Amino acid sequence: MAKNVTEVVIAGKIISISGEEDAAYMTEVAAFINDKLLELQKTENYAKLSGEQKQILLGMNLADEYFREKKKNQILESELELKDKELYSLKHELINLQLDLEKVQK
């Protein structure tokens, strides 16, 4: 797949990025980063942090959100698997009931 190059604005700076995703997706990711930065800038003492500390804090916040969403996804996948098993059991029960009904009707 060809690399797409697009310019995005992150933290008020124009950055040229490339990737296999389309420009709209890369712009959406940049907007997400900007939203996270704005959240952090509103926190107490953020302005007192060094540039490196700000980057670490941003990374920690992104990782935290990633792991929370990953955990939610795992829970949903487990629930889906359980529902699939339930559905299979109900289908099996329905087939057995249909067979019993056919026997009774004969």
Backbone as ProteinMPNN parsed JSONL, in Angstrom:
{"seq_chain_A": "MAKNVTEVVIAGKIISISGEEDAAYMTEVAAFINDKLLELQKTENYAKLSGEQKQILLGMNLADEYFREKKKNQILESELELKDKELYSLKHELINLQLDLEKVQK", "coords_chain_A": {"N_chain_A": [[0.843, -1.174, 0.0], [0.508, 2.242, -0.746], [2.258, 5.003, 0.668], [0.716, 7.691, 2.312], [0.948, 11.185, 2.486], [0.443, 13.862, 4.619], [-0.331, 17.097, 5.977], [-0.616, 18.127, 9.302], [-1.88, 19.831, 12.193], [-0.424, 20.041, 15.255], [-0.337, 20.888, 18.554], [-0.232, 23.55, 17.804], [1.658, 23.596, 15.806], [2.631, 23.0, 12.457], [2.83, 19.876, 11.076], [4.303, 17.504, 9.013], [3.163, 14.399, 8.145], [3.402, 10.894, 7.429], [1.808, 7.937, 6.25], [0.05, 4.796, 5.967], [-2.612, 5.14, 6.17], [-5.515, 7.134, 5.247], [-5.668, 10.72, 4.594], [-7.723, 11.931, 6.062], [-8.035, 10.243, 8.271], [-5.508, 10.491, 9.517], [-5.627, 13.179, 10.175], [-7.72, 13.105, 11.981], [-6.528, 11.641, 14.053], [-4.527, 13.444, 14.788], [-6.146, 15.509, 15.743], [-7.222, 14.239, 17.967], [-4.923, 13.982, 19.564], [-4.408, 16.697, 19.968], [-6.693, 17.381, 21.466], [-6.185, 15.896, 23.798], [-3.86, 17.191, 24.647], [-4.917, 19.731, 25.214], [-6.603, 19.072, 27.356], [-4.675, 18.358, 29.26], [-3.294, 20.762, 29.538], [-5.068, 22.241, 30.969], [-4.847, 21.299, 33.491], [-3.726, 21.56, 36.903], [-0.539, 22.904, 37.612], [0.601, 22.062, 35.207], [1.867, 23.862, 33.479], [4.223, 24.298, 34.801], [5.801, 22.141, 34.355], [8.597, 20.511, 32.741], [9.47, 20.349, 29.234], [10.024, 17.708, 28.538], [8.794, 16.338, 30.654], [6.147, 17.031, 30.17], [5.706, 15.689, 27.75], [6.02, 13.059, 28.596], [3.878, 12.901, 30.393], [1.741, 13.249, 28.602], [2.091, 10.932, 27.045], [1.656, 8.99, 29.04], [-1.026, 9.497, 29.674], [-2.256, 8.897, 27.217], [-1.554, 6.191, 26.998], [-2.878, 5.208, 29.253], [-5.562, 5.649, 28.534], [-5.676, 3.986, 26.302], [-5.235, 1.404, 27.479], [-7.468, 1.264, 29.17], [-9.559, 1.239, 27.287], [-8.858, -1.055, 25.919], [-9.285, -2.98, 27.904], [-12.071, -2.702, 28.236], [-12.834, -3.598, 25.721], [-11.982, -6.275, 25.843], [-13.724, -7.229, 27.793], [-16.184, -6.876, 26.487], [-15.768, -8.624, 24.336], [-15.658, -11.051, 25.693], [-18.254, -11.135, 26.722], [-19.658, -11.257, 24.322], [-18.789, -13.727, 23.344], [-19.916, -15.386, 25.281], [-22.63, -14.866, 24.794], [-22.8, -15.89, 22.196], [-22.417, -18.616, 22.726], [-24.673, -19.074, 24.258], [-26.662, -18.56, 22.356], [-26.126, -20.604, 20.53], [-26.772, -22.795, 22.132], [-29.507, -22.333, 22.527], [-30.427, -22.556, 19.892], [-29.869, -25.221, 19.44], [-31.55, -26.374, 21.323], [-34.013, -25.553, 20.263], [-34.064, -26.998, 17.848], [-34.188, -29.606, 18.861], [-36.684, -29.462, 20.137], [-38.298, -29.052, 17.915], [-37.939, -31.489, 16.611], [-39.066, -33.191, 18.516], [-41.698, -32.263, 18.406], [-42.394, -32.987, 15.81], [-42.339, -35.76, 16.106], [-44.454, -36.131, 17.892], [-46.569, -35.22, 16.379], [-46.716, -37.175, 14.423]], "CA_chain_A": [[0.0, 0.0, 0.0], [1.311, 3.46, -0.877], [2.261, 5.913, 1.814], [0.06, 8.976, 2.126], [1.584, 12.261, 3.246], [-0.473, 14.976, 4.886], [0.107, 18.033, 7.012], [-1.561, 18.287, 10.401], [-1.454, 20.798, 13.207], [-0.387, 19.493, 16.607], [0.208, 21.879, 19.498], [-0.013, 24.801, 17.088], [2.74, 23.473, 14.824], [2.303, 22.205, 11.278], [3.722, 18.716, 10.998], [4.06, 16.645, 7.855], [3.236, 13.003, 8.554], [3.086, 9.942, 6.364], [1.323, 6.656, 6.732], [-0.774, 4.056, 5.014], [-3.996, 5.598, 6.321], [-5.817, 8.318, 4.449], [-5.432, 12.01, 5.242], [-8.789, 12.19, 7.035], [-7.727, 9.488, 9.486], [-4.35, 11.107, 10.167], [-6.107, 14.436, 10.734], [-8.512, 12.728, 13.159], [-5.567, 11.266, 15.1], [-3.906, 14.696, 15.24], [-7.152, 16.212, 16.541], [-7.288, 13.52, 19.237], [-3.73, 14.396, 20.328], [-4.634, 18.087, 20.382], [-7.676, 17.37, 22.55], [-5.487, 15.421, 25.0], [-2.977, 18.272, 25.083], [-5.753, 20.77, 25.827], [-6.998, 18.552, 28.674], [-3.53, 18.441, 30.175], [-2.967, 22.167, 29.773], [-6.03, 22.766, 31.939], [-4.565, 20.758, 34.818], [-2.889, 22.374, 37.785], [0.92, 22.716, 37.57], [1.089, 21.607, 33.9], [2.768, 24.879, 32.933], [5.495, 24.25, 35.528], [6.559, 20.954, 33.945], [9.533, 20.666, 31.624], [8.97, 19.791, 27.975], [10.116, 16.245, 28.616], [7.759, 15.875, 31.579], [4.868, 17.19, 29.471], [5.606, 14.604, 26.779], [5.802, 11.824, 29.367], [2.513, 12.968, 30.896], [0.868, 12.988, 27.454], [2.22, 9.505, 26.747], [1.0, 8.229, 30.108], [-2.473, 9.664, 29.516], [-2.662, 8.132, 26.033], [-1.442, 4.77, 27.342], [-3.961, 4.929, 30.191], [-6.808, 5.547, 27.765], [-5.565, 2.775, 25.481], [-5.433, 0.221, 28.311], [-8.862, 1.244, 29.62], [-10.376, 0.815, 26.147], [-8.516, -2.453, 25.654], [-9.971, -3.765, 28.93], [-13.486, -2.69, 27.859], [-12.953, -4.457, 24.55], [-11.865, -7.665, 26.3], [-14.972, -7.553, 28.486], [-17.209, -7.013, 25.457], [-15.507, -9.858, 23.589], [-16.07, -12.16, 26.563], [-19.716, -11.132, 26.739], [-20.095, -11.721, 23.005], [-18.532, -15.167, 23.301], [-20.943, -15.991, 26.119], [-23.899, -14.763, 24.063], [-22.723, -16.845, 21.09], [-22.637, -19.951, 23.299], [-26.08, -19.094, 24.642], [-27.421, -18.65, 21.117], [-25.922, -21.959, 20.018], [-27.549, -23.678, 23.004], [-30.925, -22.117, 22.228], [-30.694, -23.139, 18.573], [-29.856, -26.673, 19.631], [-32.793, -26.692, 22.036], [-35.098, -25.367, 19.308], [-34.034, -28.144, 16.935], [-34.691, -30.762, 19.617], [-38.113, -29.278, 20.325], [-38.936, -29.269, 16.616], [-37.927, -32.93, 16.387], [-40.071, -33.755, 19.426], [-43.005, -31.895, 17.88], [-42.644, -33.847, 14.632], [-42.646, -37.105, 16.613], [-45.795, -36.084, 18.484], [-47.537, -35.044, 15.287], [-46.806, -38.425, 13.677]], "C_chain_A": [[0.89, 1.24, 0.0], [1.19, 4.323, 0.375], [1.573, 7.212, 1.418], [0.771, 9.994, 3.002], [0.561, 13.379, 3.405], [0.121, 15.872, 5.963], [-1.006, 18.172, 8.039], [-1.013, 19.334, 11.364], [-1.556, 20.116, 14.562], [0.332, 20.509, 17.486], [0.579, 23.169, 18.781], [1.08, 24.76, 16.045], [2.281, 22.596, 13.662], [3.345, 21.103, 11.152], [3.323, 17.896, 9.779], [4.227, 15.196, 8.309], [2.882, 12.105, 7.377], [2.651, 8.629, 6.994], [0.472, 5.999, 5.676], [-2.235, 4.473, 5.092], [-4.229, 6.848, 5.48], [-5.66, 9.594, 5.281], [-6.474, 12.302, 6.309], [-8.508, 11.479, 8.353], [-6.559, 10.136, 10.241], [-4.73, 12.437, 10.813], [-6.925, 14.178, 11.997], [-7.596, 12.366, 14.331], [-4.907, 12.519, 15.665], [-4.876, 15.483, 16.122], [-7.292, 15.564, 17.92], [-6.119, 13.929, 20.141], [-3.909, 15.831, 20.836], [-5.633, 18.177, 21.525], [-7.03, 16.93, 23.862], [-4.565, 16.511, 25.548], [-3.766, 19.384, 25.771], [-6.237, 20.347, 27.216], [-5.875, 18.731, 29.68], [-3.191, 19.883, 30.526], [-3.887, 22.806, 30.805], [-5.736, 22.284, 33.365], [-3.611, 21.674, 35.583], [-1.424, 21.96, 37.632], [1.457, 22.232, 36.221], [2.138, 22.583, 33.352], [4.147, 24.835, 33.591], [6.376, 23.07, 35.102], [7.525, 21.276, 32.815], [8.9, 20.069, 30.369], [8.966, 18.277, 27.984], [9.024, 15.677, 29.528], [6.372, 15.971, 30.949], [4.66, 16.058, 28.465], [5.349, 13.264, 27.472], [4.368, 11.78, 29.884], [1.502, 12.691, 29.781], [0.89, 11.502, 27.108], [1.522, 8.637, 27.78], [-0.527, 8.312, 29.985], [-2.991, 8.874, 28.312], [-2.622, 6.633, 26.321], [-2.561, 4.358, 28.29], [-5.28, 4.749, 29.434], [-6.809, 4.283, 26.903], [-5.864, 1.52, 26.309], [-6.86, 0.12, 28.849], [-9.779, 0.742, 28.499], [-10.101, -0.641, 25.786], [-9.24, -3.372, 26.634], [-11.471, -3.841, 28.613], [-13.728, -3.634, 26.681], [-12.886, -5.931, 24.934], [-13.152, -8.117, 26.999], [-16.087, -7.773, 27.467], [-17.027, -8.286, 24.634], [-15.918, -11.082, 24.406], [-17.592, -12.276, 26.611], [-20.274, -11.651, 25.414], [-19.913, -13.225, 22.873], [-19.591, -15.918, 24.12], [-22.303, -15.975, 25.417], [-23.928, -15.734, 22.884], [-22.988, -18.267, 21.578], [-24.105, -20.127, 23.686], [-26.97, -19.294, 23.415], [-27.317, -20.051, 20.521], [-26.765, -22.951, 20.812], [-29.044, -23.547, 22.713], [-31.313, -22.702, 20.866], [-30.776, -24.66, 18.68], [-31.148, -27.124, 20.324], [-33.995, -26.578, 21.101], [-35.189, -26.546, 18.34], [-34.598, -29.388, 17.627], [-36.2, -30.661, 19.831], [-38.884, -29.496, 19.021], [-39.003, -30.762, 16.292], [-38.975, -33.625, 17.259], [-41.477, -33.47, 18.913], [-43.374, -32.771, 16.68], [-43.016, -35.274, 15.062], [-44.077, -37.163, 17.15], [-46.857, -35.986, 17.39], [-47.716, -36.321, 14.477], [-47.546, -39.397, 14.507]], "O_chain_A": [[1.916, 1.27, 0.68], [0.154, 4.355, 1.038], [1.81, 7.759, 0.341], [1.15, 9.691, 4.133], [-0.096, 13.783, 2.446], [0.966, 15.449, 6.752], [-2.179, 18.316, 7.694], [0.172, 19.667, 11.337], [-2.628, 19.67, 14.969], [1.453, 20.928, 17.198], [1.581, 23.805, 19.109], [1.401, 25.79, 15.452], [1.622, 21.576, 13.865], [4.551, 21.349, 11.125], [2.142, 17.632, 9.553], [5.289, 14.807, 8.794], [2.164, 12.502, 6.46], [3.061, 8.266, 8.096], [0.207, 6.575, 4.621], [-3.011, 4.19, 4.179], [-3.29, 7.525, 5.06], [-5.536, 9.547, 6.505], [-6.146, 12.862, 7.355], [-8.718, 12.044, 9.427], [-6.618, 10.305, 11.458], [-4.214, 12.782, 11.876], [-6.838, 14.933, 12.965], [-7.865, 12.745, 15.471], [-4.746, 12.645, 16.879], [-4.471, 16.058, 17.132], [-7.461, 16.259, 18.922], [-6.303, 14.187, 21.331], [-3.6, 16.135, 21.988], [-5.444, 18.962, 22.454], [-7.291, 17.515, 24.913], [-4.496, 16.728, 26.758], [-3.332, 19.916, 26.793], [-6.277, 21.16, 28.139], [-6.089, 19.192, 30.801], [-2.843, 20.189, 31.666], [-3.526, 23.797, 31.439], [-6.305, 22.798, 34.329], [-2.825, 22.432, 35.013], [-1.125, 20.77, 37.533], [2.662, 22.009, 36.096], [3.169, 22.165, 32.826], [5.13, 25.286, 33.002], [7.555, 23.013, 35.449], [7.298, 22.199, 32.032], [7.897, 19.36, 30.454], [8.029, 17.641, 27.502], [8.408, 14.659, 29.21], [5.524, 15.105, 31.163], [3.554, 15.529, 28.346], [4.564, 12.444, 26.995], [3.716, 10.738, 29.82], [0.52, 11.98, 29.994], [-0.157, 10.888, 26.902], [0.868, 7.656, 27.429], [-1.228, 7.317, 30.171], [-4.051, 8.252, 28.387], [-3.531, 5.894, 25.944], [-3.13, 3.276, 28.146], [-6.019, 3.795, 29.681], [-7.826, 3.598, 26.795], [-6.652, 0.672, 25.891], [-7.402, -0.978, 28.972], [-10.665, -0.079, 28.735], [-11.011, -1.372, 25.394], [-9.749, -4.422, 26.243], [-12.074, -4.91, 28.709], [-14.711, -4.375, 26.658], [-13.647, -6.746, 24.41], [-13.606, -9.246, 26.816], [-16.845, -8.737, 27.567], [-18.002, -8.947, 24.276], [-16.465, -12.04, 23.86], [-18.145, -13.374, 26.547], [-21.252, -12.398, 25.398], [-20.786, -13.916, 22.349], [-20.095, -16.957, 23.694], [-23.035, -16.965, 25.45], [-24.964, -16.336, 22.603], [-23.698, -19.031, 20.925], [-24.697, -21.184, 23.471], [-27.908, -20.091, 23.435], [-28.312, -20.613, 20.062], [-27.395, -23.839, 20.239], [-29.758, -24.548, 22.66], [-32.393, -23.272, 20.712], [-31.646, -25.294, 18.081], [-31.752, -28.129, 19.948], [-34.896, -27.416, 21.144], [-36.283, -27.032, 18.052], [-35.39, -30.127, 17.043], [-36.913, -31.659, 19.721], [-39.981, -30.054, 19.024], [-40.006, -31.242, 15.763], [-39.678, -34.527, 16.804], [-42.351, -34.336, 18.977], [-44.509, -33.232, 16.553], [-43.885, -35.909, 14.466], [-44.812, -38.117, 16.896], [-47.916, -36.606, 17.482], [-48.782, -36.527, 13.896], [-47.752, -40.536, 14.088]]}, "name": "protein", "num_of_chains": 1, "seq": "MAKNVTEVVIAGKIISISGEEDAAYMTEVAAFINDKLLELQKTENYAKLSGEQKQILLGMNLADEYFREKKKNQILESELELKDKELYSLKHELINLQLDLEKVQK"}
